[in-house]
Amino acid sequence: MSKSKKPSQLIEKEKILYVEVEQLRHRLYLHDTSIIFEFFSAFYFAFQDIKGLFVKKKTQSEAQFLISLKRKKAALQILEKTPYAWIIFALRGMKLRHAPRSPKGVVGSSRAATRDPGRSYLIFGTTYATDFQSRSVQIARKLAEKNKVVYIEGVFDEGISPGSRIIEESEMFTAIRLTARHMFHLNYQKPSTEELSFIKKSLKLTDAIKYIHHPFWKYVLSLKKNSFLFDLADNFEKGSHASKHIIQAEQDLIKNALKITVPKLPKKKNSRFMLLKNGADWNHFKDASQTIQTCDVGLCWIKKPVIGFIGALDERTDENLIGSIANAFPTASVVLVGNTDYRPLIKVAEQHPNIFPVGKQPYSKLPLLLQSFDILIAPYDLPELPLYLASGKPIICSATHTSGVGLGTYIYSAKTHTDWVLAIQEALKEKKRSKKKYARINAAKKLSWKIPHTITN
């Protein structure tokens, strides 16, 4: 599948500018899930809908989109200096002051374990501890069944003094959020030397096994060769969906880690690599094979059949393929569940009225979304494949996704855009109670998360 390439400098500008705008929105409590945003956006979107009846919608060029982002950033920076922002910052400060702090000088649980804690792990994660779709969160919580685990979130509180706070605490599992001077995106933004020094002061380490799940943490930790574990799940170098400093950090971690956990073993054997397959929480997704109407998930306006996607939307996603699918099936709806900060795909969605990027959805809502889909697509190697299988719905994958994993008998695979269209046509014909459906469900049961009690053995 060929993809049109844009100049790398333009891609980097878009990434950084978009991230900066999103960070300002979060800082001012104007992000998509905030009550303030939902209240005002109801009026804004109603106005836009009425306006759209009389004004033909135009697709922005790359240059126009950059100008639009710069204007949004400037407007938010002005808002940051108004009384509205002062009130928001004051309320946020009060919230942080009353939040539970971690024990002074130590990142870890203040609650002593009443049973043998096994080993102790410090897991440096990729996201919030409540993001159950995250591989790092699932591994941390599974390890905590037999070991004492402290999960350091891949997000930060903003503050003027170094510190940390406890987000969640139980006998064997503790989630900690560090304080940074400013929010930043782990993949794209490298904090300055001063900012890194600030974060290091927020982090006081205990004597535990360091298990790193994002290359960013290499810049925060003083790591000696063979003194840590590394989870190579995203493989930023291969996917090229990160800045150069993150790719370099990933290479250094691969070179120096004692053990490297991977969802799929490399062809070349290496004793340092350990297989930890991606899985799904079967108890959470066991009802995903049922069928419900799209209205039940708030998508009343879309047409059936629904071609669904759940996962990360970034440079690995072939936006031209998504456009080809939308063109080939104009009476169907393509629903994309995932982040909406990958501009090339959003641009394609703007050109097709039957593509619906609905943003990242709560983990609790994913089974319902799967129930509302008719078929599912996986245009690259998705860690969410076990979730897909739990739905029992027909699945179309890239040809590399099914190779070597024994899924070819009940999953449709495709290479070219033409192959994809033909595979989707075939999948839409599949009977609701086919043998393939139950084979997928049985496969999902076997693909539940299986994490060993220890990683170092």
Secondary structure, DSSP 4 states (H G I P E B T S, - for coil): ---PPPPHHHHHHHHHHHHHHHHHHHHTT-STTSHHHHHHHHHHHHHHHHHHTTS---PPPHHHHHHHHHHHHHHHHHHTTSHHHHHHHHHHHHHHHTSPBPPTT--S-SSPPSS---SEEEEE-SS-TT-TTSHHHHHHHHHTTTSEEEEEEEEEEE-SS--EEEEEE-SSEEEEEEEESS---TTT-PPPHHHHHHHHHH----SSEEEE-SGGGGGTS---TTSEEEE-SS-HHHH--S-HHHHHHHHHHHHH-SEEEESS--SS--TTEEE----B-HHHHTTTTS---GGGGT-TTSPSSEEEEES--STTS-HHHHHHHHHH-TTSEEEEES----HHHHHHHHH-TTEEEEE---GGGHHHHHHH-SEEEESS--TTHHHHHHH---EEEEHHHHTTTT-TTTSEEESSHHHHHHHHHHHHHS-TT-HHHHHHHHHHHHTB----S-S--
